[in-house]
Amino acid sequence: MTIQRRHSGPRMSQIVVHNDTVYLAGIVGDDRSADIATQTQQVLAKIDGYLAEVGADKSKLLCAEIWISDMALFNDMNAVWDAWIDPANPPTRACGQVPLAHPDFKVEIIVRAALD
């Protein structure tokens, strides 16, 4: 049982692969001045890239945790999520309002996916 860690720093790894499961750390957008729709698009693009790096894709998602800064933004985030997610293979999902690491972040997403 090997554990593979990628994009690691002293505090965390962005990707961890253990057995046939991929764990992604919380991902935020790059443009803190953008609205939640744009930040969500940026996050989902990063998820696509990280999953591809280890041989997975969004059809293999097992679960997602979505943190947003304000539930008033829920519908705007969901519009982007719904356009991105594989409708034949939706993961389990939770979404909640939390204060994020920087006040300009509007969304952070954590996912786990299968490699098979």
C-alpha positions in Angstrom: 0.0 0.0 0.0 2.0 2.9 -1.2 0.9 6.5 -0.7 1.8 9.0 -3.4 1.9 12.7 -2.6 2.1 15.5 -5.3 2.5 19.2 -5.1 3.7 18.9 -1.5 4.9 21.7 0.7 5.7 21.8 4.4 2.0 22.1 5.4 0.2 19.9 2.9 0.0 18.0 -0.3 -2.4 19.1 -3.0 -2.9 15.5 -4.2 -2.6 12.3 -2.3 -3.2 8.9 -4.0 -3.7 5.9 -1.8 -4.7 2.5 -3.3 -7.3 3.4 -5.9 -8.5 6.7 -4.3 -7.4 10.3 -5.1 -7.7 12.9 -2.4 -7.5 16.6 -3.4 -6.9 19.3 -0.9 -9.3 22.3 -0.7 -9.0 24.2 -3.9 -9.7 27.9 -4.3 -9.7 30.1 -7.4 -6.8 32.2 -8.5 -8.6 35.5 -9.0 -9.8 36.7 -5.6 -11.5 39.8 -7.2 -13.8 37.6 -9.3 -17.4 36.7 -8.5 -18.3 33.2 -7.3 -19.2 31.9 -10.7 -15.7 32.7 -12.0 -14.0 31.4 -8.9 -16.0 28.2 -9.2 -14.9 27.8 -12.9 -11.3 28.3 -11.8 -11.6 25.7 -9.1 -13.3 23.2 -11.3 -10.6 23.7 -14.0 -7.9 23.0 -11.4 -9.8 19.8 -10.3 -9.9 18.6 -13.9 -6.1 19.2 -14.2 -5.2 17.5 -10.9 -7.5 14.5 -11.7 -6.0 14.2 -15.2 -2.5 14.3 -13.7 -3.2 11.0 -11.8 -5.3 9.3 -14.5 -8.8 10.2 -13.3 -11.5 12.5 -14.3 -14.8 14.0 -13.0 -16.7 10.9 -13.9 -14.8 9.1 -11.2 -15.7 11.6 -8.4 -16.8 9.9 -5.2 -17.7 12.9 -3.1 -17.3 16.7 -3.0 -17.3 19.2 -0.1 -18.1 22.7 -1.2 -17.6 25.6 1.1 -19.0 29.0 0.2 -18.5 32.3 1.9 -22.2 33.3 1.7 -25.3 31.1 1.1 -26.7 34.0 -0.9 -24.2 32.9 -3.6 -25.4 29.2 -3.6 -27.4 29.4 -6.8 -24.6 31.1 -8.7 -22.1 28.5 -7.6 -24.6 25.7 -8.5 -25.1 27.0 -12.0 -21.4 26.5 -12.7 -21.2 23.2 -10.9 -24.3 21.8 -12.7 -22.9 22.7 -16.1 -19.6 21.0 -15.2 -20.5 17.8 -13.3 -21.0 14.6 -15.2 -24.8 14.1 -14.9 -24.4 10.3 -15.3 -21.9 10.1 -12.4 -22.7 12.7 -9.8 -20.8 12.3 -6.5 -22.1 12.6 -3.0 -21.9 16.3 -2.0 -22.2 18.6 0.9 -22.2 22.4 0.8 -22.0 24.8 3.6 -21.3 28.4 4.5 -18.0 29.0 6.2 -15.5 31.8 6.6 -12.7 31.0 4.2 -8.9 31.5 4.6 -9.1 34.9 2.9 -12.1 37.2 2.8 -12.0 37.5 -1.0 -12.3 33.7 -1.5 -15.9 32.9 -2.2 -15.7 29.1 -2.8 -13.4 26.2 -1.8 -14.0 22.7 -3.0 -12.5 19.4 -1.8 -13.0 16.2 -3.8 -12.2 12.5 -3.6 -12.2 10.3 -6.7 -11.6 6.7 -7.8 -8.8 5.7 -10.1 -10.4 2.5 -11.5 
